[in-house]
Structure formats: C-alpha cells, structure tokens
Amino acid sequence: MNTKAITDKVERKKVKRAARKKAAPKAKRASGVARGSMKRKVRKMAQGQRKR
C-alpha cells in the first residue's frame, strides 16, 4: 500500500491500519518452510590461503 503522498505521520498510520484491517488474512506458512533461526546454517569455508 502506497502512502507516500500523505505527509502527516498520524494520518498515514491511520490509513495503513485501516488497510491492514481490510486486507485478507495471510495464509499460514507451510510446515516444510524454515524461517530465520530454523534455517540450516552455511558451514564456514576453510580459512587460510585464498582460493582466488
């Protein structure tokens, strides 16, 4: 939702809240999708001499 035209902070907040209320609820995240801290971490590369 674009509220760049509204310069008053309070007014913009009001418009955004109304839009959020009106919007369709977001679907739940699929069970197989990891988020943030649950994601697999990348192993550290070998330190020492540079590869390139």
Distance bins in CASP14 RR format, pairs under 12 A and 6 or more apart:
PFRMAT RR
TARGET T0000
AUTHOR 0000-0000-0000
RMODE 2
METHOD distances of the structure
MODEL  1
1 12 0 0 0 0 0 1 0 0 0 0 0
1 15 1 0 0 1 0 0 0 0 0 0 0
1 16 1 0 0 1 0 0 0 0 0 0 0
1 17 0 0 0 0 0 1 0 0 0 0 0
1 18 0 0 0 0 1 0 0 0 0 0 0
1 19 1 0 1 0 0 0 0 0 0 0 0
1 20 0 0 0 0 1 0 0 0 0 0 0
1 21 0 0 0 0 0 1 0 0 0 0 0
1 22 0 0 0 0 1 0 0 0 0 0 0
1 23 0 0 0 0 1 0 0 0 0 0 0
2 12 0 0 0 0 0 1 0 0 0 0 0
2 15 0 0 0 0 0 1 0 0 0 0 0
2 16 0 0 0 0 0 1 0 0 0 0 0
2 19 0 0 0 0 0 1 0 0 0 0 0
3 9 0 0 0 0 0 1 0 0 0 0 0
3 10 0 0 0 0 0 1 0 0 0 0 0
3 11 0 0 0 0 1 0 0 0 0 0 0
3 12 1 0 1 0 0 0 0 0 0 0 0
3 13 0 0 0 0 1 0 0 0 0 0 0
3 14 0 0 0 0 1 0 0 0 0 0 0
3 15 1 0 1 0 0 0 0 0 0 0 0
3 16 1 0 0 1 0 0 0 0 0 0 0
3 17 0 0 0 0 0 1 0 0 0 0 0
3 18 0 0 0 0 0 1 0 0 0 0 0
3 19 0 0 0 0 1 0 0 0 0 0 0
3 20 0 0 0 0 0 1 0 0 0 0 0
4 12 0 0 0 0 1 0 0 0 0 0 0
4 15 0 0 0 0 0 1 0 0 0 0 0
4 16 0 0 0 0 0 1 0 0 0 0 0
5 11 0 0 0 0 0 1 0 0 0 0 0
5 12 0 0 0 0 1 0 0 0 0 0 0
5 15 0 0 0 0 0 1 0 0 0 0 0
6 12 1 0 1 0 0 0 0 0 0 0 0
6 13 0 0 0 0 1 0 0 0 0 0 0
6 14 0 0 0 0 1 0 0 0 0 0 0
6 15 1 0 0 1 0 0 0 0 0 0 0
6 16 0 0 0 0 1 0 0 0 0 0 0
6 19 0 0 0 0 0 1 0 0 0 0 0
8 14 0 0 0 0 1 0 0 0 0 0 0
8 15 0 0 0 0 1 0 0 0 0 0 0
9 15 0 0 0 0 0 1 0 0 0 0 0
9 16 0 0 0 0 0 1 0 0 0 0 0
10 16 0 0 0 0 0 1 0 0 0 0 0
10 17 0 0 0 0 0 1 0 0 0 0 0
11 17 0 0 0 0 0 1 0 0 0 0 0
11 18 0 0 0 0 0 1 0 0 0 0 0
12 18 0 0 0 0 0 1 0 0 0 0 0
12 19 0 0 0 0 0 1 0 0 0 0 0
13 19 0 0 0 0 0 1 0 0 0 0 0
13 20 0 0 0 0 0 1 0 0 0 0 0
14 20 0 0 0 0 0 1 0 0 0 0 0
14 21 0 0 0 0 0 1 0 0 0 0 0
15 21 0 0 0 0 0 1 0 0 0 0 0
15 22 0 0 0 0 0 1 0 0 0 0 0
16 22 0 0 0 0 0 1 0 0 0 0 0
16 23 0 0 0 0 0 1 0 0 0 0 0
17 23 0 0 0 0 0 1 0 0 0 0 0
20 26 0 0 0 0 0 1 0 0 0 0 0
27 33 0 0 0 0 0 1 0 0 0 0 0
28 35 0 0 0 0 0 1 0 0 0 0 0
29 35 1 0 0 1 0 0 0 0 0 0 0
29 36 0 0 0 0 0 1 0 0 0 0 0
29 38 0 0 0 0 0 1 0 0 0 0 0
31 38 0 0 0 0 0 1 0 0 0 0 0
32 38 0 0 0 0 1 0 0 0 0 0 0
32 39 0 0 0 0 0 1 0 0 0 0 0
33 39 0 0 0 0 1 0 0 0 0 0 0
34 40 1 0 0 1 0 0 0 0 0 0 0
34 41 0 0 0 0 0 1 0 0 0 0 0
45 51 0 0 0 0 1 0 0 0 0 0 0
45 52 0 0 0 0 0 1 0 0 0 0 0
END
